[in-house]
Amino acid sequence: MNILLVEDSDKLRRSLRIGLVGLGFAIDEASDGADGLAMALADDYDVIILDLMLPSVDGLSLLKTLRTHNKQSKILILSAKDQINDRIDGLFTGADDYMTKPFSFDELHARIIALTRRGELLRASNIITINDFVVDLQAKVFSYKNQPIELTPTEYKITECLFINKERVVSAEKMGEYIVGKYDAINKNSLEAHISSIRKKLKPLLATFPVKNKRGFGYIATQD
């Protein structure tokens, strides 16, 4: 597994490198955001461990740029910023997980393994279709009649989760876990707001998002 470590603390970066190499991971490292961004765009890393407070380019800007370029690396934010709003901002920008400093190295290892496994058992195909809608799991693209629909990272994850589980009701809790890893970082009102935003983006195409709210149970993506 190839990991990119973007951390400006020399001491912590060396310590993490030693520990992760000892576990058998291949590690590249960067001490500032500009170098980390260039490396992440040039290669396809399995996991990127990302600090937020970086010189040159901050971690959130780096993360946003990677997701804009459809980079599919799993991104774990590792930051001293421990407020709930910091975690929400990171996860909504496109991070797959968020850990605060100080942290347990064993937990970091466990989360790296969990990130690489998340959702893989459900993905039998890279293309999932419902009516004239298509989700391309590899390219991270949602389209209607071959026309790509511009979604935010969170809107895309909601769509992907529902399409992967098409014809099955998915609870708000399970969707929250899929989208941000921790349900305490997203609530039912937020899910409704994101789904409403997706529906609005489809209106100019005279398309109806194939998702229904099963009140009291969750959401289901289903054929007409």
Secondary structure, 3 states (H helix, E strand, C coil): CEEEEECCCHHHHHHHHHHHHHCCCEEEEECCHHHHHHHHHHCCCCEEEECCCCCCCCHHHHHHHHHHCCCCCEEEEEECCCCHHHHHHHHHHCCCEEEECCCCHHHHHHHHHHHHHCCHHHCCCCEEEECCEEEECCCCEEEECCEECCCCHHHHHHHHHHHHCCCCCECHHHHHHHHHCCHHHCCHHHHHHHHHHHHHHHHHHCCCCCEEEECCCEEEECCC
